[in-house]
Amino acid sequence: MTAMDWDKLRIFHAVAEAGSFTHAGESLNLHQSAVSRHVAALEESLRAPLFHRHPRGLRLTEQGEMLYRTAHEVFTKLAQAEQLLRDHKEKPSGELRVTTTVAFGSTWLAPRIAEFVRLYPEIDVDLMLEDRDIDLGLGKADVAIRMRAPVQSDLVQRRLFTTHYHIYGAPDYASRHELPRTAADLDNHAIIIYGEGVPSTLRDLNWLATIGRAPGSPRTPRLRVNNVYGVLLACEAGVGLAALPDYLARGNPRLTRLDLDVDGPSFDTYFVIPEELRDSKRVAVFRDFLLRQSRDWSF
């Protein structure tokens, strides 16, 4: 590929990411007409249309999708290689994109990031909170904190800690009801469970509807919420009892923990990175920071 072809590929990739010539031009510091000419020249050299053009913007053609996937992988690998080269020469620096769930990221991780950025001021943390797994293989994040072990063979994993679930209720709810002493007593209480659309790992945690009941006859919940943080807020408001992870609820003055005659579920949490970042300094210091924090917190 010639230097000019490489430049056109870079511009095509920016357009595909931005969805328009204008926005791509802004990110590349090029005029919109110059961006359009480069893409048109690339299409002519490939003898294939790369975009469907319509008044509302651009949409990749089938050939465009194929080229975009390849270009994105190439530019991602180049950016990673550039960062690794800097890592070997300098102290930890650069962008660190971290993804985890909304509940864990907002309630446990985000408050602790302040200490990390103080220790490593040259690392810029981008914290991406989503309840779906972001594909690390596509270069959309550097580090994932997952609530289950990854199945992909090209990912490096390290167990961080074990999270336990217990039953919690608001003091207001407790003042209005005689709290259950056994699992069977839950039949007389309002319960909050995880609803449709949550990850399968959370649906497995709806044991509050089944413990102390005959198989196939779960309790009817008062409320379903498809987000762990939403379950927490509803529980705090006194809607009913809920199964919550200890990292989210322990020490919360707006909640009271109930200890019944059954153990709640638990799961291991993992630090996950792509294989190519195994030797990255900024990733290593973040991993070590999380390990120290999890030991101090004592899950």
C-alpha positions in Angstrom: 0.0 0.0 0.0 1.5 3.4 -1.0 1.7 6.3 1.5 -1.2 8.0 -0.3 -3.3 4.9 0.0 -2.5 4.6 3.7 -3.6 8.2 4.2 -6.9 7.6 2.3 -7.5 4.5 4.5 -7.0 6.7 7.6 -9.5 9.2 6.4 -12.0 6.5 5.4 -11.7 5.1 8.9 -12.4 8.5 10.5 -15.5 9.0 8.3 -16.8 5.5 9.2 -16.3 6.3 12.9 -17.9 9.8 12.6 -20.7 8.9 10.3 -20.3 12.0 8.2 -17.7 13.9 6.1 -18.2 17.0 8.2 -17.6 15.5 11.6 -14.6 13.5 10.2 -13.1 16.6 8.8 -13.4 18.3 12.2 -11.5 15.5 13.9 -8.9 15.4 11.1 -8.6 19.2 10.7 -9.5 18.9 7.1 -12.2 20.6 5.0 -15.3 18.5 4.4 -14.7 18.6 0.6 -11.2 17.3 1.0 -12.4 14.4 3.1 -15.1 13.6 0.5 -12.5 13.7 -2.4 -10.2 11.3 -0.5 -13.0 8.8 0.1 -14.1 9.0 -3.5 -10.6 8.4 -4.7 -10.3 5.4 -2.4 -13.6 4.0 -3.8 -12.4 4.5 -7.3 -9.1 2.7 -6.6 -10.9 -0.2 -5.0 -13.7 -0.1 -7.7 -16.2 -0.5 -4.9 -18.7 1.8 -3.1 -17.8 2.2 0.6 -20.8 4.3 1.7 -24.4 4.8 1.0 -24.9 8.5 0.8 -28.3 10.0 1.9 -29.5 13.3 3.4 -29.3 12.1 7.0 -25.7 10.9 6.8 -23.6 8.0 5.6 -24.0 4.3 6.0 -21.4 1.7 5.2 -22.0 -0.6 2.3 -21.2 -4.3 2.7 -17.7 -3.7 1.2 -17.3 -0.7 3.4 -18.1 -2.8 6.5 -15.5 -5.3 5.5 -12.8 -2.6 5.0 -13.8 -0.8 8.2 -13.4 -3.9 10.3 -9.9 -4.5 8.9 -8.9 -0.8 9.1 -10.2 -0.6 12.7 -8.2 -3.6 13.8 -5.0 -2.2 12.1 -5.3 1.2 13.7 -6.1 -0.2 17.1 -3.1 -2.5 17.0 -0.9 0.4 15.9 -2.2 2.6 18.7 -1.5 -0.2 21.2 2.0 -0.8 19.8 2.7 2.9 20.1 1.6 3.0 23.7 3.6 -0.1 24.6 6.7 1.4 23.1 6.2 4.5 25.3 5.5 2.2 28.3 8.9 0.6 28.0 10.7 4.0 27.9 8.7 6.1 30.4 6.7 5.9 33.6 3.1 4.9 33.2 1.2 7.4 31.1 -1.5 7.7 28.4 -5.1 6.8 28.2 -6.5 3.9 30.2 -10.0 2.8 29.1 -11.7 0.8 31.8 -15.1 -0.9 31.4 -17.3 -2.5 34.1 -20.9 -2.7 35.2 -22.9 0.4 36.1 -23.4 -0.6 39.7 -19.9 -1.7 40.5 -18.3 1.1 38.6 -20.4 3.9 40.1 -20.5 2.7 43.7 -17.2 1.0 44.4 -14.7 1.8 41.6 -15.5 5.5 40.9 -14.9 6.7 44.5 -11.5 5.0 44.5 -10.3 6.4 41.2 -9.3 9.6 42.9 -6.4 7.9 44.7 -5.3 6.2 41.5 -5.1 9.4 39.4 -3.3 11.1 42.3 -0.7 8.3 42.3 -0.4 8.3 38.5 -1.2 11.8 37.2 0.0 11.0 33.7 -2.6 8.3 33.2 -5.9 9.6 31.9 -8.7 7.2 32.9 -11.8 6.8 30.8 -14.3 4.9 32.9 -17.0 3.3 30.7 -20.0 1.9 32.7 -22.2 -0.5 30.9 -24.1 -3.7 31.9 -23.2 -5.3 28.6 -19.7 -6.7 27.9 -17.6 -4.4 25.7 -15.5 -6.5 23.3 -11.8 -6.0 24.3 -10.7 -7.7 21.1 -12.1 -4.8 19.0 -9.9 -2.3 21.0 -12.9 -0.4 22.5 -11.4 -0.7 26.0 -8.1 -1.7 27.6 -9.3 -3.2 30.8 -12.5 -4.9 31.9 -13.7 -5.8 35.4 -16.1 -8.6 34.8 -18.6 -10.3 37.1 -17.7 -13.7 35.6 -14.7 -15.4 34.0 -14.3 -14.6 30.3 -14.6 -17.4 27.8 -12.4 -16.0 25.1 -9.1 -17.7 24.9 -7.2 -14.5 23.8 -8.0 -12.6 27.0 -5.8 -12.6 30.1 -7.7 -12.8 33.4 -6.8 -12.3 37.0 -9.3 -13.0 39.8 -9.8 -10.0 42.0 -12.2 -11.0 44.7 -15.4 -12.9 45.5 -18.6 -10.9 45.8 -21.4 -12.1 48.1 -25.1 -11.4 47.9 -27.3 -10.9 51.0 -30.9 -9.8 51.6 -31.4 -6.1 52.5 -34.3 -3.9 53.4 -34.8 -0.3 54.3 -35.2 0.7 58.0 -38.6 2.2 57.0 -39.7 -1.1 55.6 -38.4 -2.9 58.7 -40.4 -0.6 61.0 -43.6 -1.5 59.2 -43.1 -5.3 58.9 -42.0 -8.1 61.1 -38.8 -9.1 59.4 -38.4 -12.7 58.1 -36.4 -15.2 60.1 -36.5 -18.1 57.6 -36.7 -18.4 53.9 -40.3 -19.5 54.1 -41.2 -16.2 55.9 -40.5 -14.3 52.6 -43.9 -15.4 51.4 -45.3 -12.6 53.6 -43.1 -9.9 52.2 -42.7 -7.7 49.1 -39.6 -8.6 47.1 -37.7 -6.8 44.4 -36.0 -8.9 41.7 -34.0 -8.4 38.6 -36.2 -8.0 35.5 -35.9 -8.7 31.8 -32.9 -7.3 29.9 -30.3 -7.7 32.6 -27.3 -10.0 31.9 -27.8 -13.7 32.5 -25.5 -13.6 35.5 -27.9 -11.2 37.3 -31.0 -13.3 36.4 -29.4 -16.2 38.2 -29.5 -14.0 41.3 -33.3 -14.0 41.6 -33.0 -16.6 44.3 -35.1 -14.3 46.5 -38.1 -15.5 44.5 -37.3 -19.2 44.9 -35.7 -20.0 48.2 -38.1 -21.7 50.6 -40.5 -22.5 47.8 -41.4 -25.7 45.9 -39.7 -26.0 42.5 -41.6 -24.3 39.8 -43.6 -22.0 42.1 -41.6 -18.8 42.6 -42.9 -15.9 44.6 -44.5 -13.0 42.7 -42.3 -9.9 43.1 -43.7 -6.5 44.0 -41.2 -5.0 41.5 -38.8 -6.0 38.8 -35.9 -3.7 37.8 -33.4 -4.5 35.0 -30.5 -2.7 36.7 -28.7 -3.4 39.9 -28.5 0.2 40.9 -32.2 0.6 40.3 -32.9 -2.4 42.6 -30.8 -0.6 45.3 -32.7 2.6 45.0 -36.1 0.9 45.2 -34.9 -1.1 48.2 -33.7 2.1 49.9 -37.2 3.7 49.2 -38.9 0.9 51.1 -40.5 -0.9 48.2 -39.5 -4.3 49.6 -36.6 -6.7 50.3 -33.9 -7.2 47.7 -30.8 -9.4 47.1 -27.9 -7.0 46.7 -24.1 -7.5 46.4 -22.3 -6.5 49.6 -20.0 -4.0 47.7 -23.2 -2.1 46.8 -25.1 -2.3 50.1 -22.6 -3.0 53.0 -22.2 0.0 55.3 -25.2 1.8 53.7 -27.1 3.5 56.5 -30.3 3.4 54.4 -30.3 -0.4 54.4 -30.5 -3.2 57.0 -29.0 -6.6 56.2 -31.1 -9.7 57.0 -29.5 -13.0 57.9 -31.8 -15.9 57.2 -31.3 -19.7 57.4 -29.8 -19.8 53.8 -26.7 -18.6 52.2 -26.9 -16.1 49.4 -25.1 -16.6 46.0 -21.6 -15.4 45.4 -19.4 -15.0 42.3 -15.8 -14.2 41.5 -14.9 -10.9 39.8 -12.1 -10.7 37.3 -9.6 -8.3 35.9 -9.5 -8.9 32.2 -7.2 -7.5 29.4 -6.3 -8.4 25.8 -3.1 -10.5 25.4 -1.3 -7.7 23.7 -1.5 -5.5 26.8 0.0 -8.0 29.1 3.3 -6.0 29.4 1.7 -2.6 29.6 2.9 -0.5 32.5 -0.2 1.5 32.9 -2.3 -1.7 32.9 0.0 -3.3 35.4 -0.2 -0.4 37.9 -4.0 -0.3 37.6 -4.2 -4.0 38.2 -2.0 -3.8 41.3 -4.0 -0.8 42.6 -7.2 -2.8 42.3 -5.7 -5.8 44.1 -4.6 -3.6 47.0 -8.0 -1.9 47.2 -9.8 -5.2 47.2 -7.6 -6.6 49.9 -8.1 -3.5 52.1 -11.9 -3.6 51.5 -12.2 -7.3 52.4 -15.1 -8.6 50.3 
